[in-house]
Amino acid sequence: MNVMNLAVGCLLSLFIGATQASTVVTKQNLQRYMTMLPEMEALEARFPEVDSSTLELQSHCNWQRHYDTTLSKLATPEHRRALEQLLKQHNFTPAEYTELSFKFAWTSLQMVEPMMEMMQQMLEYMPAEERAEQEAEMRNLKQITTLLNQCMTDAEKETITKLTGELMQQMMGMDEESMQQFEQLLQQMQ
């Protein structure tokens, strides 16, 4: 059950803030994005009312529209102003940041997919309230995965796959040896 919360938490930490363009998914943008994450986490700590489990994306690839409709439901005006100021300091538009956040989460969603299948089988044994929460989170993650598969080009998926090691290493603060062990574990799970 914590797996789903972890996946949603990863999405939230990657979310909150991009346009359908193959040039957005680059190593340079990953580095800029990762540089901004500690500040983004501090910002999110100031605004704990944001609940990513209510994230509902419509089926389109207009990342500015996703930013506008999703964040308007999740964030207070003060939170949105602070977020946009932070994005501006790091030379991101809200649309670019939204797109990068979701697209960088694509790999995590791929890794979580087998766990979601296992969770689906366990749902019938859960208490009703917990089952309903897990089902909502799973629907949410499936919806995001479907959207990303619709909006991402094969070239973007290939680029993100190549950057996955670096992304995970930076997000988890792992040294090179720990990262290699983590990658071996992931390969064994597949």
Secondary structure as UniProt FT lines:
FT   HELIX           2..14
FT   HELIX           22..24
FT   HELIX           27..46
FT   TURN            48..49
FT   HELIX           52..54
FT   HELIX           63..74
FT   HELIX           77..89
FT   TURN            90..91
FT   HELIX           94..122
FT   HELIX           123..125
FT   HELIX           128..151
FT   HELIX           154..172
FT   HELIX           176..189
//
